[in-house]
Every structure is written in C-alpha cells, then in structure tokens.
Amino acid sequence: MIKLEGLCRDFQVGDQVVHALDHIDLLIRQSEYVSIMGPSGSGKSTLLNILGLLDSPSAGNYWLDDISTASMNDDELASIRQKKIGFVFQSFHLVPRMNAMENIELPMVLAGVLPADRRDKVAAALERVGLTKRADHRPDQLSGGERQRVAIARAIVMQPMILLADEPTGNLDSQSGKEIVDLMEELNNQGLTLIVVTHDPAIGNRAQRMVRMEDGRIKTDIQ
C-alpha cells in the first residue's frame, strides 16, 4: 500500500540545511497498525505529513497503491487525500460554529456529495464513534474525548483506506485517551490501515509494528 524509497526532506534554516528526513525506506501494508515514535525533532511529524500528501519530499520516491506520487499535480494529490486518507490531529481542528453532524459532513460538502447521500453517511459515522445522541452539539458543548471522536468520524466519513493520527491523545486525560486509542484500534480491526505518531511509549507500544526515529532516520522497526 505505502512504499518509500530513499525519502528525504530538507529545510533551509538561515544558511544551514536541516535534514528532517534522511533516506527513509519504509513499506506499510494494507490494514497494518504502525506507530511512529521518537523524540521531538526526530522527523516523525514530517514523515506523517508526507504520507498524508500534505508535504512533498526533497528526494526519493513515495508510492501509494503502486502509483508514484512524484508526478501528481496539486489537484490529483488533493483527490487522493480526499478519497483515501483520513487525518486526526492533537488539536481536533473542528469548526467551532458547526455542530458535530455538520463538522463530520464537511468533507463531503467540499467533495460535492449530494445532501441525500451525506445524511446516511454522517449517521453511520456518528454511530460508529458512539456519538449519535450528541449530533447537534457544538465543539464547546463536548468533552475533549467527544471532540476527538467527532474528528475521527470526520476522518472516516469518506471511507478512506488509511487513517493518519498525529498525537491523537495529546490533549486528553488518560481515560479519554485510552478510549480514543481503543476506537482507532477497532477501526484497524475492521481493515483500516492505522499509522499513529506519538511520543508516548504507552500508546506506541500498543501497535502491531513500532517504528522509532532519530535524527530523521529510522533507528528501529519492530514487528
């Protein structure tokens, strides 16, 4: 599903070049559950951004479903993000004035899905994350754990193949964090490829496969 060969990402900082990713080789198969761990500045979030087609490598190759992403234009990359990749972030990124249902519906609105088709998909996503009774609540009326559930529902409503989660429990208490990880693992058990970036070993060690990064390189890859 995901294949990286010699992937590099360089940033110019003043008169110096920072090698955020330094010749990364990685193969992730469909339905795998992978955690990416490492200290701050190790390159894990940069890697996640490239996997999510939010950033482009400076060198190397990235294949998604045996298709090289190197020659894709912005519209083609946006289409793949929309159809195949769901994102969950530490800060939820919900629209404050929209209720849970409207936040979940937003990707389909942007994709031009007809209202009649959106309704059933939103209802199914709400049920999947256990928030059917909170559909009309705005983010400020929800707990942190509930907000992250809305974010997950929004991420999966287009039925992506891959869920990318960047520190998904970072703003949650331990119990809410456990519930969110349990939910993502349940989605993985149903066939969704799950890639979680975390600095927390208690979260990362739950994955079936643990990739540890240091200084822009993969130090260990334990399966």
Buried (B, 14 or more C-beta within 10 A) or exposed (E): BBBBEEBBBBEEEEEEEEBBBBBBEBEBEEBBBBBBBBEEBBBBBBBBBBBBBEBEBBEBEBBBEEEEBEEBEEEEBEBBBBEBBBBBBBEBEBEEEBBBBBBBBBBBEEEEBEEEEBEEBBBBBBEBBEBBEBBEBBBEEBEBBBBBBBBBBBBBBBEBBBBBBBBBBBBBEEEBBBBBBEBBBEBBEEEBBBBBBBBBEEBBEBBBBBBBBBBBBBEEBEE
